[in-house]
């Protein structure tokens, strides 16, 4: 085992190199670009595991909210006896916030981009990271659907560009979908795989095709559920109840769509439609209309369900309530 000591004298233990594979013990500083739901969750996870985390966002208020969210989520862990107060204090001390990208990534060994699911934005970020990050730094993206090969092609280090797709909530969900771009080096893949194991996750390595595996299967199901609602085949509650009780899904597809964000679902369906060129991947008209009107699910307060702060009751949006004679 390799041990590193932080300035606070806390000892963090990392696995040695095994079977000639790339060791990830060289990864000590992780920069996370974007402090939203996924970004602060990724930050939370790495800080809790003892890594130095540089959380970067252009908005200081967003960074302040992210720190508050991380603190609250750690308090939930403490209440469940899965984390101690001392662990929380140590983890929070591992997080430094930045509003300047150059400062945030200057000594990073791994950067994980967790910005909005928009190809133009991600390309711009990766072009910037390529210029600012150390030569050895691995550039990972948390994208849920956008081509890793395409993103990597805008850098001078496509062999070090990889997909590291976490799931929400990051500290809880066990899966990390690792996506190889066409040029991704095998040693980089092994490093990210081993790192994911160390984080307590279950890594699954997939190839770079539209939607990868998770969203290539999930999003068409959600889209079909929305189409069924649009056509009046069944109501919101009926669709979700059938999939929960009949198929043993933790939540129905419409509730899940609200949780993911209907704008994100719409973006991913467009990626699938453009990537495969098949009409079966076209976003449902109802989905497109809801996104255009700003009904995005949990994040906007209303989607297929109506969300009231502080309430866990599932209330179908009045727009989808059954009309009675």
Secondary structure, 3 states (H helix, E strand, C coil): CEEEECCCCCEEEECCCCCCCCCCCCCCEEEEECCCHHHHHHHHHHHHCCCEEEEECCCHHHHHHHHHHHHHHHHHHHHCCCCCHHHHHHHHHCEEEECCHHHHHCCCCEEEECCCCCHHHHHHHHHHHHHHCCCCCEEEECCCCCCHHHHHCCCCCHHHEEEEECCCCCCCCCEEEEEECCCCCHHHHHHHHHHHHHCCCEEEEEECCCCCCHHHHHHHHHHHHHHHHHCCCCCHHHHHHHHHHHHCCCCCHHHHHHHHCHHHHHHHHHHHHHHHCCHHHCCCHHHHHHHHHCCCEHHHCECCEECCCCCCCCEECHHHCCCCC
